[in-house]
Amino acid sequence: MTRSSRPTRGDQPYTGGLGKAFKSPIKRSNAKRPNPVVNPLGHDIKRQRLEMELQALQTSAIQGDEHDSIDLTPPSAPADPPNLIPDSSVKVEDEHPFKEFPEASINTSPRRSPQKNPRSLYYRWTSLLPDLMEPYLAYIKATIGAVPEVPIKIAFSCQRKCTPVSSTIVGLFHTRKSQTLALNISKLPPDFSKLTVQSCNCRSLAQVLVSNGLFPTAPSQPRMAVSILLLDFYHALFERSCDAVNALASALTSFYLGRGFVPCNQKNKAMRDPFRKGLSYAIQWYDNLQVLVEERVEAAVVSADKALQDSKSLSSQSEPVQLDKSSSQPVSNGLNECSRILQRRCPACFGGTVFGRSFDEGGDIHVAIDGNFNHRHLISSGDCPKFYNPEYFLSKQEVDEVGERIELARGRKAKKRTVIVPDEAIDECESSHVAGSGSNSKTNMDKFDDGGVMALVCRHDVPLFLANIDTPGEQQKYGVALLTHFFTLLPATATVAALYDVGCVLDRSSQLYDIFPNSIGERLLFATSAMHAYVHQWACQLIYNPRLRVGLGLTDGEGAERLWSRLRKLIGITRTSHRARRIWMLDRQVRLIGLEHKEDLGLWITRRLTKGVEAQGKSARTILSDCGIPESTLRAQWELQRKSQLSIRGRKFSLNLFCWRS
């Protein structure tokens, strides 16, 4: 008999290309085999529950019954097995004990703009904060320098004898270890406890709470209040770390559960996350209350300073002059001194009264500019209503106006300029730096609505102003907007040296086009930062390197980089926060960094004088004395070298020599 040949692998169908891709043969289905319909586990129970809910809703619509009185559990339905996996399609309502508004309909798409209910909630908060200033200041005055008493019971007092309204509040207190020596521990309430608070028409519930050291978690009818001491402790923690509301809320929950205090909801069931939402509201709006107090104090100081200046001007006059109250304005700083906001941020840079030094002498003020594209924001994180006016960030309108002015200036014919550094060298610097051209994309704007932050800092690393970057690249409008706004706060004769990664490119643009006002161009000197200077062409370094520029001394221009190092802990948090909350956290953190640098100005100057001027100056004098060549000869040779290497012919020779060696 002849043996039948079996199919080989070469007989199987395949697709060509990079090798052979074989296909598995399709197995024929058995027509006689039954195909039963299999219901998923728990499908019948879910269907029966939904039918009963529908029937209950129809009955309540007809008879007017309440929905809460209906038992949604079917009496004859068997209990779910222990290993039953819940269906992910079933939406379970998350209960919260301090919820003021009913939950809105569930929307799976990301929220791009604030919703209606949050807007009304934020409006009520902003309306409430001015009424809380007086109780807050009274509480601070009564407790400053002393151990505050624990509000075991809040007494009611009303001068108008109004009818009190009682409310039950869950108080979240600060630790009381410091008070165990003065009070009996057995008389202390737990770290969170229920308090009965009475309010009336003339004193709202929030005012009563704040006057007793508790801050409400809702603008009206709050159910929880947080100790002001705990909020102050959190702000001190925020200065040294970053935003940690979730971590603090989870830690409090674990701490209280370990001590046997279990927060429950209205149905007497333990809550999974009882403190996060209320604590977040309290931290956010307590910070806004502190901002209002700071503005009030600053207004009082400005008013007192104005009154002092007016009294000095009156005493200096030989004859009394009647003041025109209708035209009374704060003392102008346009000619004699810098603006008050700059003096408060860095008195070492802006506290003087003599301005107009030449750039060969170093100029009057040194600042640094730099952009950071790590502090971007995801579009999917959405936005919330604006609740904070930034202190350091420039407005988007101001930055966009500068951008429009630059576009109009570039549309005109370029001006003639005196070429010091060859354009070929600056072109290579521009192409080698991502920040050199604003068209270079650093951020995918399909995923991010904010691309980063640009900062302006003084030579003492104190942050002065910030600009939010909302374009893919590091366009020149952000740096120009920061410098333009900065010059509006300086005397008309002040000279400024600005250090930027691509200062050579921005300097050439300012010489070719009117991107700055006419009053700024002659008083502004550009240079590169010390760390980035060595990436530039040698011809560029001869003019823009701060170590080779006469007058800049030991200014390195890397203060913005040190600022980014301090802010790196907020990158992950601000990227997924709401857009307005991102600005709030960055602005407040920058403020705290500026206050810390301001307090350490004495140590900073002492350290730079000791380790910088004295140590490096001594080393330089030793080198000059050891070489045996007079200083005048060295300076003359250096000037000849600069002149030769800045010429176009010398640059072409150096390029040809480099190509020949390579």
Secondary structure by P-SEA (a helix, b strand, c coil): cbbbbccccccccccccccbbbbcbbbbbcccbbbbbbbccaaaaaaaaaaaaaaaaaaaaacccccccccccccccccccccccccccbbbbbbbcccccccccccccccccccaaaaaaaaaaaaacccaaaaaaaaaaaccccccccccbbbbbbccccbbbbbbbbcccccccccccccccccccccbbbbbbbbcccccaaaaaaaacbbbcccccccbbbbaaaaaaaaaaaaaccccaaaaaaaaaaaaaaacbbbbcccccccccccaaaaaaaaaaaaaaaaaaaaaaaaaaaaaaaaaaaaaaaaaccbbbbbccccccccccccccccaaaaaacccccccccccccccccccbbbbbbccccbbbbcccccccccccccccccaaaaaaaaaaaaaaaaccbbbbbccccaaaaaaaaaacccccccccccccccccccbbbbbbcccccccbbbbbccccccaaaaaaaaaaaaaaccccbbbbbbccaaaaaaaaaaacccccccccccbbbbccccccccccccccccccccccccccccccaaaaaaaaaaccaaaaaaaccaaaaaaaaaaaaaaaaaaaaaaaaaaaaaaaaccaaaaaaaaaaaaaaacccaaaaaaaaaaaaaaaacaaaaaaaaaaaaaac
